[in-house]
């Protein structure tokens, strides 16, 4: 697969991730997630990028 736009400056990708899961009631969980990626696609000319996520899990 090709990654880049012709301006690649190769560096290692660095990823930080943190999450928290909360049991809101029996069988129901809510999780929040944060990710920061430096040098996405191994390209130091791009990024860093931040991702936020929210997830619900319900067991019946």
C-alpha positions as CSV (number, residue, x, y, z in Angstrom):
1,X,0.0,0.0,0.0
2,X,1.2,3.5,-0.8
3,X,1.3,6.0,2.0
4,X,2.0,9.6,1.4
5,X,1.5,12.5,-1.0
6,X,5.0,12.8,-2.4
7,X,6.4,14.8,0.6
8,X,7.4,12.0,2.9
9,X,9.8,12.7,5.7
10,X,10.1,9.3,7.4
11,X,9.9,9.1,11.2
12,X,8.6,6.5,13.7
13,X,4.9,6.8,14.5
14,X,4.3,7.6,18.2
15,X,0.9,6.8,19.7
16,X,-0.5,7.7,23.1
17,X,-3.9,6.3,24.2
18,X,-5.9,6.7,27.3
19,X,-9.4,5.5,28.1
20,X,-11.8,5.3,31.0
21,X,-14.7,2.8,31.4
22,X,-17.6,3.5,33.8
23,X,-20.1,0.9,34.9
24,X,-23.3,3.1,34.9
25,X,-25.6,0.2,35.9
26,X,-25.6,-3.6,36.0
27,X,-24.7,-4.7,32.5
28,X,-24.2,-1.2,31.1
29,X,-20.8,0.4,30.5
30,X,-19.8,3.7,29.0
31,X,-16.2,4.3,27.8
32,X,-14.4,7.4,26.7
33,X,-11.1,7.2,24.7
34,X,-8.4,9.6,23.6
35,X,-5.6,8.9,21.1
36,X,-2.8,11.2,20.0
37,X,-0.7,10.1,17.0
38,X,2.6,11.9,16.1
39,X,4.0,11.3,12.6
40,X,0.9,9.5,11.3
41,X,1.7,7.1,8.4
42,X,5.4,7.4,9.4
43,X,5.5,11.0,7.9
44,X,6.8,13.7,10.1
45,X,5.5,16.4,7.7
46,X,1.9,15.5,8.9
47,X,0.3,15.5,12.3
48,X,0.0,15.2,15.1
49,X,-3.6,14.2,15.1
50,X,-6.1,13.7,17.9
51,X,-8.9,11.2,18.1
52,X,-11.7,11.1,20.6
53,X,-14.1,8.2,21.0
54,X,-17.2,7.3,23.1
55,X,-18.5,3.7,23.4
56,X,-21.5,2.1,25.0
57,X,-21.7,-1.6,25.9
58,X,-24.9,-3.1,27.1
59,X,-25.3,-6.8,28.1
60,X,-28.9,-8.2,28.0
